[in-house]
Amino acid sequence: VASDLVDEVERLLDAPRSYLRKKAALAAVRIVRREPELAETFVRRVKALLGDRHPGVQLAAATLLTELCSFSQDALEEARRLVPTAVRQLQALVVSTTSAEYSVGGITDPFLQVALLRLLRTAARGSQAATDDINDVLTQVATHTDGSRNVGMAVQYECAMTVLAIPSEQALRVLAINLLGRLLADSDDNARYVALATLSAAVITEAPAVQRHRATVLRCMRDDDVSIRRRAVDLSFALIGPDNVKPIVDEILRVLPFADADLRPSIVYRLSAAITLFADSHEWHVERMLRVLSMGGNHLNARDLFKFVRLVAADADESLQRRAARTSFALLERDLSQDAMVVAGAWMVGEYADLLVESRTPPAAQSPATPPPPAYGPGLDAEGLDILGALGSP
């Protein structure tokens, strides 16, 4: 049917009524999606459609040209030639105040703005020349659009997506990340979700800019929406580096006891990897791994458990081995439900039993007036409680 109707649809693209031209362009979109080999039929017609005076026809033309670029190299080259036309139209929409018929929430024709931004993103991807032509208008859209309402946020989001998808200037890319940061701080669940998804993709190339919004990302791990929590956890791990591993790991550890059951194995695995990779001291490494064992020991694989035990055994610092043994004993007294914690704790208690029971201060050195340290349990003195308090409640 598409092949039989394509000539008639092409003829109607020149119809005298703008309504028919718009509908014909939308029909062309459906034909191209169904039969991509017919794309070449409409390539030569998009220039006139995009330059049409009617906003509805412009919207349909931008949608058609964006679709054609997916199937035709000629269409992509035509789109790059039409970048100046699309830029002028977008600039006019940003700075003008047209009739209320095309205004939504104080934004002039946001549907056309979004369609033009998508067209510019498609045309400029991989083309520095096209990117240079649209940098200014992207800056205008980002700075002049009111993002306090959903319609403004939608335009800003599309602008940020365009900036990040093309070889744009570094200052403009930072501006795009900041736009996504505003969406991340919004109360709307949909806005936060799409912001997290986009930042997760952008963190590979724009890590320093995304790091500025780390606190907001970490707060999202406690969100009521499970999809937002999942995205926030993924992005939090993506942000971990040598300079920020401690605060991010500590925040994830605080969230771990309340994480969804199907998400805990992934969190435990990635926590173990991050701690092992970025630890700057054996003491911090051991203490954080003990927290992971005490809260997610049922999800730690045998290889990571063996690495942790070997780390403690190979450490020449006797005080660290004593602290690990005492802390393990205290954690086992509280809870025996985490298998990896039971295995590691039993090994350390057995291996360092002499360190576990010895007193902190030799009796000969104690003053007669100084009372002995209180006994909190077998082998657990005040030092053990201090360690346990620093680790937090499992």
N, C-alpha and C positions, 0 to 999 in steps of 0.2 A: 504493500500500500504506500509506503514512504517513497519508493521509486516511482510509482505511478503519479504521485501528487507533487513531486518536487518541482516540476515545471510550473504548476499552478501557484504554488507557494512563492516561487521566485517572482512570478508576475505580480502577485499581490504586494510584494515589497515596494512597488511603485504606486500603490493605490493612492488616490487623492485624499482620503480620510486618514488622519493620523492613527485613529483607533485600529483600522485595518492593517496599517503598516506595522504597528506594534504587535498585533496578533500574528501576523505573518512571520515576523522575526522570532517570536516565541515558538511558532510551529516549526521554524527552521531549526531551532535548538533541539526540539524533540526528534526531528528527522536525523540530525547529525549524530545524536546519541544512539539512535537505533541503527543507522547505516553510516558509519564513519567514512566510507568511500565517497559519499556524496558531499563531503565537506568543501571540496574545491568549487562546487557550484555557487556557494554563497560568499566566498572570499572577496570577490570583486565588488560585492554589494555593500559590505560593511562600512566603507568609508562614507558613503552618502547617508547611511542610517545613523552613524555616530554623529554626523554633523547636522542632523535634523533639529528643528527648533523645539519639537515637543519632548518634554522630559520623559514621557512614557516610552517613546520610540528610542531615545538615547539609552534608557535603562535596558530595553530589550536588545539593542545593538551591542552594548557593552557585554551583556551576558552571552550573546551569540558569539562575539569575537573571542571571548575568554574560552568558550567551549571549542571553537574551531582550532585554537592554538594547541589543543591536546591531540589533534589528529592531523594537522597539516603544517609543514614547515613554511609554506607560502603564507599561511595565516599568521604565523609567528612573526615573519618579516614584515607583513602588513601592519601588525599590531605595533611593532617598534617604530614604523613610519608614522603611525597615528598617535604616538605618545604626546607630542606637543598639543594636539587637539584635546586629548583627554585631560592633560594638565590644565589647559585654559578653562575647560568646563568645571573641573574640580575647584580651581581657584575662585571661579565665579560663585560657586555654591558656598564656599567657606566664608566669603566676605559679603555676600549679598543677603538681602532680606526680601524674598519674593512673597507672593500671596500666600495666605494661610492654607490654600489648597495643597501646597507641596511642603508644608512645614509640619514637623512632628516634634513636640516637646521643645520648641524653640530652635530646632536644628533644621536647616533648609534641605529638604529632600534627602534624608539620610539613606534611603534605599539606593538612590542613584550614586551617592557618595561611596557607599560600600561597593557597589558594582564597579565603579571607576577605579577604586583602590585595588580590587582584585585583578582588574585588567592591567593596571600598571605593574602589579607584582608579577604577573605572568610575563609581560613584555620585557621587564627589566631584569628578570632572573638570568644571570650569566652574561649580562651586557652592561659594561661600565658606561658606555655612551648614553644608553637609555637611563641608567641610574643617575648620572649627572644632571639630566633634564628634570628629574622629579624630586631631587633632594629638597629643594626650596618649598614645593607644595606640600610635601610630607611634614616638614617643620611647621608650616602654617596650620595644617589639619591638627597636628599634635598639640599646638599651643593655643589655638583659637576655638577649639571645640569644648563646650561645657560638658564635663564628664560627671556631673552631679546626678544625672538621670540615666536610665537604662539606654535610651536612644543615643545619648552622647558617649556612653561607655562602649556601645557597639561600634561606633565610628572610630573611637580611639583604639579599640582592640584591633580592628582591621588595619588601621594605620601602623600599629606596632608590628603586626604580622608581616606587613609589606616591607617595613624597614629591615626586619630580621631575615627576610627571605632573599634580599638582594645585596650586592656589594656596596652598601651605603657607608657614609662617613662614620667615624667612631663616635663623635659627639651625638650624632643622630641615633645611633644604636643604644647609647646610654640613655637618651631621652625615651626611647621605646621601652627599655627595661623599667624605667621609672613609671611609665604609663601602666605597665603590667603590675608594678608594685602598688599603685593606687587601686587597681581592681582587686588586688589581693587583700587590701585592707577594707574593702567594701563589705557591707552586711549581707549582700545577696549571695546565696550559695552558688548560683551559676557563674557569677563573675569570678568568685574565688577559684572555682574549679578550672575554668578555662585559663585563668592566670597561672595557676600552678602547672597545668599541662604545657603551656607555652614556655614558661620559665625552665621547666625540666628539659625541654629541647634546646633552649638557648644557653643553658649553663655550660655546655661544652665549649662554646666560643666566647661567651660573655661572662665568665665566672666572676671577675672582680665586680662588675656592675650588679650581678645577682646577689653577691655577698652582702650588699648594703641592706637587703630586705630579709636577712637571715632571721632576725627576731620575729618578724611576722610569719615567716614560714614555719618556725618552730611552734608558734602559738596555734597554727592550723593543725598540728598533730593532735590537739585536744578538742578539735571541732566535733560537733554532734553528728555531722554527716560523715558516713563511713567512706564515701568516695573521696571526700576532701582529705580525710585522715590518711588514706592510702597514698594519694598524690603528694601530700606533705612529707610523709616518711621517705618516699622515693627521692624527693628533691633534697631533703635534709642530708641523706647519705651522699648524694651527688655533690653537695657543698663541702664535704669533709676534706680537709687538707692538713698539712703539718702545723699550720698556724692556728687553726680553730678546732682541732679535733677534740680537745678537752671539753669545752662548753657544749658542743653539739652532742658528743657521746653521753655526757651527763644528763642532758635534756631527754635524749632518747631512752636512757635507762629509767628516768622518772615516768616515762610514758609506757614502758614495756609491760608492767603488771596489768595495765588496763587495755592493752592492745587486743584486737580481735584475734580469736583463736587461730584462724587460718592465716593470719599475717605474722604471728609470732615466730614460726620457723625461719622466715625470710629475715626478720629483724635480727634474730639471734645470730644467724650466719653472717650477716653483713656487719653486725657489731663486732663479732670476733675478728673478722678480717680487718676492719678499720683500726681496732685496738692494736692488733699485731703489727699492722703496717706502719702506723704513725706514732706509736708509743715512744716517748723520749726518755723514759726511765723504766727500769724493771719494777720499781715500787708501784708506779701508776698502772703499769700493765697488769700486775698481779691483782691489785685491788679492784680494778674495773672488771677483770675477768671473773673474779669471785662474785661480783654483783651479777654478772651475766649468768653464771652457774646457779646462783641462788634463786633467780627469777625465771630463767629459761633453760634450765639444765636438761629438761626432757627433749629439747630441740637441738642441742649441740651435737655435732657429729663426732665420731670417735677420733678422727684425725686432729681436729682442733683441740679436743680434750687432751690428747697425747702431747701436742705442742705445748700446752699450758703446763702440764705436769713436768715435762722435760725442762721448761724454762725455770721453774722453781728448783728443780734438782741440780741444774747446772749453775745456778747463781752461787757465787762464793760468799755472799753477804749472809752471815748467820742470822742477823737481826731480821732480815726480810723473811727467811725461812721460818723463824719463830712467829712473826706476825701472821704469815700465811697459815701456819698450823693452828694458832689460837683463834684466828678469825674463822677458819673452817670448822673448828670444833663448836664455836658459838653458833654458826649458821646451822650445823647439823642438829644441835640441841633444839633449835627453833622449828626446823622443818626437814623431813626426810623424803619428801615427795619428788624431788628433782634428782633423777638418776645420775646425771653427770656430776652434780654436786656431791652426791653420796660416794661415788667412785673416787673423785679427786680428794674429797675431804678424808675419806678412810685411808687413802694412801698417805696423805700428809700427816695425819695423826699418828699413823704407825711408823712412818719414816723418821719423824722428828718428835717422838714421844719425850725424849730427854729435854729438848728445848721447850716443849709444851708445859712440863711440870716444874721446871726450875724457877726459882724465885727471881724477881727482878733485881733485888739487891742482896748481896751476900750477907748472912746473919752477922758476921764479925764487923761489918761496916755500919750496921744499923745502930743508931743511938738508943740507949735504954729508954729514953723518954719518948721515943717515936713509936707509936703503935704500929703493929704489922699491917700490911695491906689487907683490906677486907677480902674474904673469899667469896667469889661470885659463882663458883662451880668448879669442877675439876679442871685445873689448868687454866682457868679464865680469870685473870686479875683485872685491875683497873685499866691496864694498857689494852687488854682485849676488848673491854667495853668501849674504850675510846675509838678503837679501830672500827668496831661494829657500828658505832654511832656515825662515824665518818662515811661508812659504806651505805648507810640508810637501811630502813626496814625492808626486808624482802617481800 
